[in-house]
Amino acid sequence: MIENALNIAKIHLERLQKAKEEIEIKNIDTMDMENFENIKLIDTFVFRFMKLQDFMGEKLFKAFLIKTGDFRDNMSLIDILDKLEKLEIIDSTEEWIKIRQLRNKIAHEYPDEQEEVIKDIKEALKKVDYLGKIYRSIQDFLIKRNLL
């Protein structure tokens, strides 16, 4: 279960990182947001950001805690995040909640809100490395304890 969850998260993360790199090369501040190729790139980034954040929060974290023996059936998301914080997988429960709020915000923005979209995409670009760090922390934790 955890191996499959890590593989799926890795696919989303790698695709997200590629989209991030392309956006950084093109410079979001000067990108023509009427150009369909740029729109597709932004859409890809947003889609992968949402998919990775959703998958980690809904599947990967649970699979990780099951593998470590720290999961209980009655755990809420906050309980899961608190446990991950104690295990030093995430920096803080609050930070993950902020990322979730950003995910929700970019999922519900409209094309006519271009300034807001760009501002939130910039914020999401900053979070990609942190999502990668969480992924690697989970992997490293499991390897160090011979659980992977």
TORSE-737901 format. One record per residue: residue in three letters; x, y, z of N, C-alpha, C, O in turn. Coordinates in steps of 0.1 Angstrom, whole numbers, always signed. Example, Ala and Ser with C-alpha at 12.3 -4.5 7.8 and 13.67 -1.06 7.14 Angstrom:
NODE   r   n_u   n_v   n_w  ca_u  ca_v  ca_w   c_u   c_v   c_w   o_u   o_v   o_w
NODE Ala  +132   -57   +78  +123   -45   +78  +132   -33   +78  +142   -33   +85
NODE Ser  +128   -22   +71  +137   -11   +71  +129    +0   +79  +134   +11   +80
***
This chain:
NODE   r   n_u   n_v   n_w  ca_u  ca_v  ca_w   c_u   c_v   c_w   o_u   o_v   o_w
NODE Met    +8   -12    +0    +0    +0    +0    +9   +13    +0    +6   +22    -8
NODE Ile   +19   +13    +9   +27   +25   +10   +36   +27    -3   +38   +38    -8
NODE Glu   +40   +16    -8   +49   +16   -20   +40   +22   -32   +45   +31   -39
NODE Asn   +28   +18   -33   +19   +23   -44   +16   +38   -42   +17   +46   -51
NODE Ala   +14   +42   -29   +11   +56   -26   +23   +64   -29   +22   +75   -35
NODE Leu   +35   +60   -26   +47   +67   -29   +49   +69   -44   +53   +79   -49
NODE Asn   +46   +58   -51   +48   +59   -66   +38   +69   -72   +42   +76   -81
NODE Ile   +26   +69   -68   +16   +78   -73   +20   +92   -70   +19  +101   -78
NODE Ala   +24   +95   -57   +28  +108   -53   +40  +113   -61   +41  +124   -65
NODE Lys   +49  +103   -64   +61  +107   -72   +58  +111   -86   +64  +121   -91
NODE Ile   +48  +105   -92   +44  +109  -105   +38  +123  -105   +42  +131  -113
NODE His   +29  +125   -96   +24  +139   -95   +34  +149   -92   +35  +160   -98
NODE Leu   +44  +146   -83   +54  +155   -79   +63  +158   -91   +66  +170   -93
NODE Glu   +68  +148   -98   +76  +150  -109   +70  +159  -120   +76  +168  -126
NODE Arg   +57  +156  -123   +50  +164  -133   +48  +179  -128   +48  +188  -136
NODE Leu   +45  +180  -115   +44  +193  -109   +57  +201  -110   +57  +213  -114
NODE Gln   +68  +195  -107   +81  +201  -108   +84  +205  -122   +90  +216  -124
NODE Lys   +81  +197  -132   +83  +201  -146   +75  +213  -150   +80  +222  -156
NODE Ala   +63  +213  -146   +54  +225  -149   +60  +237  -142   +60  +248  -148
NODE Lys   +64  +236  -130   +70  +247  -122   +82  +253  -129   +84  +265  -131
NODE Glu   +91  +244  -134  +103  +248  -141  +100  +256  -153  +106  +266  -156
NODE Glu   +90  +251  -161   +86  +258  -173   +80  +272  -170   +83  +281  -177
NODE Ile   +72  +273  -160   +67  +286  -156   +78  +295  -152   +78  +307  -155
NODE Glu   +87  +290  -144   +99  +298  -140  +107  +303  -152  +112  +314  -152
NODE Ile  +109  +294  -161  +117  +298  -173  +109  +309  -181  +115  +319  -186
NODE Lys   +96  +308  -182   +88  +317  -190   +86  +330  -182   +83  +341  -188
NODE Asn   +87  +330  -169   +85  +341  -160   +70  +345  -160   +65  +352  -169
NODE Ile   +63  +340  -149   +48  +342  -149   +45  +357  -149   +34  +361  -154
NODE Asp   +53  +366  -144   +50  +380  -145   +49  +386  -159   +43  +396  -161
NODE Thr   +56  +380  -168   +56  +385  -182   +49  +376  -192   +49  +378  -204
NODE Met   +44  +365  -187   +37  +355  -196   +24  +361  -202   +17  +368  -195
NODE Asp   +22  +359  -214   +10  +363  -221    -1  +353  -217    -1  +341  -222
NODE Met   -10  +357  -209   -21  +349  -204   -32  +347  -214   -42  +340  -211
NODE Glu   -31  +352  -226   -40  +349  -237   -35  +338  -246   -42  +333  -254
NODE Asn   -22  +335  -245   -15  +325  -253   -20  +311  -248   -18  +308  -236
NODE Phe   -25  +303  -257   -31  +290  -253   -20  +281  -247   -23  +273  -237
NODE Glu    -8  +281  -252    +2  +273  -246    +5  +277  -232    +8  +268  -223
NODE Asn    +5  +289  -229    +7  +294  -215    -4  +290  -206    -2  +286  -195
NODE Ile   -16  +291  -211   -28  +287  -204   -27  +272  -200   -30  +268  -189
NODE Lys   -23  +264  -210   -22  +250  -208   -12  +247  -197   -13  +238  -189
NODE Leu    -1  +254  -197   +10  +252  -187    +5  +256  -173    +7  +248  -164
NODE Ile    -2  +267  -172    -7  +271  -159   -18  +261  -155   -18  +257  -143
NODE Asp   -26  +256  -164   -36  +246  -160   -30  +233  -156   -34  +227  -146
NODE Thr   -19  +229  -162   -12  +217  -158    -6  +219  -144    -7  +210  -136
NODE Phe    +0  +230  -142    +6  +233  -129    -5  +232  -118    -4  +225  -108
NODE Val   -16  +239  -120   -27  +240  -110   -33  +226  -108   -35  +222   -97
NODE Phe   -35  +218  -119   -40  +205  -118   -31  +196  -110   -36  +189  -100
NODE Arg   -18  +196  -113    -9  +187  -105    -7  +192   -91    -5  +183   -82
NODE Phe    -7  +205   -88    -6  +210   -75   -18  +204   -67   -16  +199   -56
NODE Met   -30  +205   -72   -42  +201   -66   -41  +185   -64   -44  +180   -53
NODE Lys   -38  +178   -74   -37  +164   -73   -27  +159   -63   -30  +150   -55
NODE Leu   -15  +165   -63    -5  +161   -53   -10  +164   -39    -9  +156   -30
NODE Gln   -14  +176   -37   -19  +180   -23   -30  +171   -19   -30  +167    -7
NODE Asp   -40  +169   -27   -51  +160   -24   -46  +146   -20   -50  +140   -10
NODE Phe   -38  +141   -29   -33  +127   -27   -25  +125   -14   -27  +116    -7
NODE Met   -17  +135   -12    -9  +134    +1   -18  +134   +13   -17  +126   +22
NODE Gly   -27  +144   +13   -36  +146   +24   -46  +135   +26   -49  +131   +38
NODE Glu   -50  +129   +15   -61  +118   +16   -56  +104   +16   -62   +95   +22
NODE Lys   -44  +102   +10   -39   +88    +8   -25   +85   +14   -23   +76   +22
NODE Leu   -16   +94   +10    -2   +91   +14    +0   +92   +29    +7   +83   +34
NODE Phe    -5  +102   +35    -3  +103   +49    -9   +92   +57    -3   +86   +66
NODE Lys   -21   +87   +53   -27   +76   +60   -19   +63   +58   -16   +56   +67
NODE Ala   -15   +61   +45    -7   +49   +42    +6   +49   +50   +10   +38   +55
NODE Phe   +12   +61   +51   +25   +62   +59   +22   +58   +74   +30   +50   +79
NODE Leu   +12   +64   +80    +9   +61   +94    +5   +47   +96    +7   +41  +107
NODE Ile    -2   +41   +87    -5   +27   +88    +8   +19   +88    +9   +10   +96
NODE Lys   +17   +22   +79   +29   +14   +78   +38   +16   +91   +44    +6   +95
NODE Thr   +37   +28   +97   +45   +30  +109   +38   +25  +122   +44   +24  +132
NODE Gly   +25   +21  +120   +18   +16  +131   +12   +27  +140    +7   +25  +151
NODE Asp   +11   +39  +134    +6   +51  +142    -8   +55  +138   -13   +65  +143
NODE Phe   -14   +48  +129   -28   +52  +124   -38   +45  +133   -37   +33  +136
NODE Arg   -49   +53  +136   -60   +47  +143   -73   +51  +134   -73   +62  +128
NODE Asp   -82   +42  +134   -94   +45  +125  -102   +58  +128  -108   +63  +120
NODE Asn  -101   +62  +140  -109   +74  +144  -101   +87  +143  -105   +97  +148
NODE Met   -89   +87  +136   -81   +99  +134   -87  +108  +125   -91  +105  +113
NODE Ser   -88  +121  +129   -93  +132  +120   -80  +136  +112   -69  +132  +115
NODE Leu   -83  +145  +102   -71  +150   +95   -62  +158  +104   -50  +157  +102
NODE Ile   -67  +165  +113   -59  +173  +123   -51  +163  +131   -39  +166  +133
NODE Asp   -56  +152  +135   -49  +142  +143   -37  +137  +134   -26  +135  +139
NODE Ile   -40  +134  +122   -30  +129  +113   -19  +139  +111    -7  +136  +112
NODE Leu   -23  +151  +108   -13  +162  +107    -4  +164  +119    +8  +166  +119
NODE Asp   -11  +164  +131    -4  +165  +144    +7  +154  +145   +18  +156  +150
NODE Lys    +3  +142  +142   +12  +130  +143   +24  +132  +133   +35  +129  +137
NODE Leu   +21  +137  +121   +31  +139  +111   +41  +150  +116   +53  +149  +113
NODE Glu   +35  +160  +122   +44  +171  +128   +53  +165  +139   +65  +168  +139
NODE Lys   +48  +157  +148   +56  +151  +158   +67  +142  +153   +77  +141  +158
NODE Leu   +64  +135  +141   +74  +127  +135   +83  +135  +126   +92  +129  +120
NODE Glu   +81  +148  +126   +89  +157  +118   +89  +154  +103   +98  +156   +95
NODE Ile   +77  +150   +98   +74  +148   +84   +70  +161   +78   +74  +165   +67
NODE Ile   +61  +168   +85   +57  +182   +81   +62  +192   +91   +65  +188  +103
NODE Asp   +64  +204   +87   +69  +214   +96   +58  +218  +106   +62  +219  +118
NODE Ser   +46  +219  +102   +35  +222  +112   +21  +219  +105   +20  +219   +93
NODE Thr   +12  +216  +114    -2  +213  +110    -7  +226  +103   -14  +225   +93
NODE Glu    -4  +238  +109    -9  +250  +103    -4  +252   +89   -11  +257   +81
NODE Glu    +9  +249   +87   +14  +251   +73    +7  +242   +63    +4  +247   +52
NODE Trp    +4  +230   +67    -4  +221   +58   -18  +226   +55   -23  +226   +44
NODE Ile   -24  +232   +65   -37  +238   +64   -36  +250   +54   -45  +252   +46
NODE Lys   -26  +258   +55   -24  +269   +46   -23  +264   +32   -28  +270   +23
NODE Ile   -15  +254   +30   -14  +248   +16   -27  +243   +11   -30  +245    -1
NODE Arg   -35  +237   +20   -48  +232   +16   -57  +244   +12   -65  +243    +2
NODE Gln   -57  +255   +20   -65  +266   +17   -60  +272    +3   -69  +277    -4
NODE Leu   -47  +273    +1   -42  +278   -12   -47  +269   -23   -51  +274   -34
NODE Arg   -47  +256   -21   -52  +246   -31   -66  +249   -34   -70  +250   -46
NODE Asn   -74  +251   -24   -89  +254   -26   -91  +267   -33  -100  +269   -42
NODE Lys   -82  +277   -30   -84  +290   -36   -81  +289   -51   -88  +295   -59
NODE Ile   -70  +283   -55   -66  +282   -69   -76  +273   -77   -77  +275   -89
NODE Ala   -82  +264   -70   -92  +256   -77  -105  +263   -81  -112  +259   -90
NODE His  -107  +274   -74  -120  +281   -76  -118  +295   -81  -128  +303   -81
NODE Glu  -107  +298   -86  -105  +312   -92  -109  +311  -107  -110  +301  -113
NODE Tyr  -112  +323  -112  -118  +324  -125  -108  +332  -134  -100  +340  -129
NODE Pro  -108  +329  -147   -99  +335  -156   -99  +350  -156   -89  +357  -160
NODE Asp  -110  +356  -153  -111  +371  -153  -105  +377  -141  -104  +390  -140
NODE Glu  -100  +369  -131   -93  +374  -119   -78  +372  -121   -72  +366  -112
NODE Gln   -73  +377  -132   -59  +374  -136   -49  +378  -126   -39  +370  -123
NODE Glu   -50  +390  -120   -40  +394  -109   -40  +384   -97   -30  +381   -92
NODE Glu   -52  +381   -93   -53  +372   -82   -48  +358   -85   -41  +351   -77
NODE Val   -51  +353   -97   -46  +340  -102   -31  +340  -102   -25  +331   -96
NODE Ile   -25  +350  -107   -10  +351  -108    -4  +351   -94    +6  +344   -91
NODE Lys   -10  +359   -85    -5  +360   -71    -6  +346   -64    +4  +342   -58
NODE Asp   -17  +339   -66   -18  +326   -60    -9  +315   -67    -4  +306   -60
NODE Ile    -7  +316   -79    +2  +307   -86   +16  +309   -81   +23  +299   -79
NODE Lys   +20  +321   -79   +33  +324   -74   +35  +318   -60   +45  +312   -57
NODE Glu   +24  +319   -52   +25  +313   -39   +26  +298   -40   +33  +291   -32
NODE Ala   +18  +292   -49   +19  +277   -51   +32  +273   -56   +37  +262   -52
NODE Leu   +38  +281   -65   +52  +278   -69   +62  +276   -58   +70  +268   -58
NODE Lys   +60  +285   -48   +69  +285   -36   +67  +272   -28   +76  +268   -21
NODE Lys   +55  +266   -29   +52  +255   -20   +56  +241   -26   +56  +231   -20
NODE Val   +59  +241   -39   +63  +229   -46   +75  +222   -39   +75  +210   -37
NODE Asp   +85  +230   -36   +97  +224   -30   +94  +218   -16   +99  +208   -12
NODE Tyr   +85  +225    -9   +80  +219    +4   +73  +206    +3   +75  +197   +11
NODE Leu   +64  +205    -7   +57  +192   -10   +67  +181   -13   +66  +170    -9
NODE Gly   +78  +185   -21   +88  +175   -24   +96  +171   -11   +99  +160   -10
NODE Lys   +98  +181    -3  +105  +178   +10   +97  +168   +19  +102  +159   +25
NODE Ile   +84  +170   +19   +75  +161   +27   +76  +147   +21   +77  +137   +28
NODE Tyr   +75  +146    +8   +76  +133    +1   +89  +126    +5   +89  +114    +8
NODE Arg  +100  +133    +4  +113  +127    +7  +115  +124   +22  +121  +114   +25
NODE Ser  +108  +132   +31  +109  +129   +45  +102  +116   +48  +106  +108   +56
NODE Ile   +90  +114   +41   +83  +101   +43   +92   +89   +38   +93   +79   +46
NODE Gln   +97   +91   +27  +105   +80   +21  +117   +77   +30  +120   +66   +33
NODE Asp  +124   +88   +34  +136   +86   +43  +133   +80   +56  +140   +71   +61
NODE Phe  +122   +84   +62  +117   +79   +75  +115   +64   +73  +120   +56   +82
NODE Leu  +108   +59   +63  +105   +45   +61  +118   +37   +58  +119   +26   +63
NODE Ile  +127   +43   +50  +140   +36   +47  +148   +34   +60  +153   +23   +62
NODE Lys  +149   +45   +68  +158   +44   +80  +153   +34   +90  +160   +28   +98
NODE Arg  +140   +31   +89  +134   +21   +98  +131    +8   +92  +124    -1   +97
NODE Asn  +137    +6   +80  +135    -7   +73  +120   -10   +70  +117   -22   +71
NODE Leu  +112    +0   +68   +98    -2   +65   +95    -1   +50   +84    -3   +46
NODE Leu  +105    +1   +42  +104    +3   +28  +114    -6   +20  +114    -6    +8
***
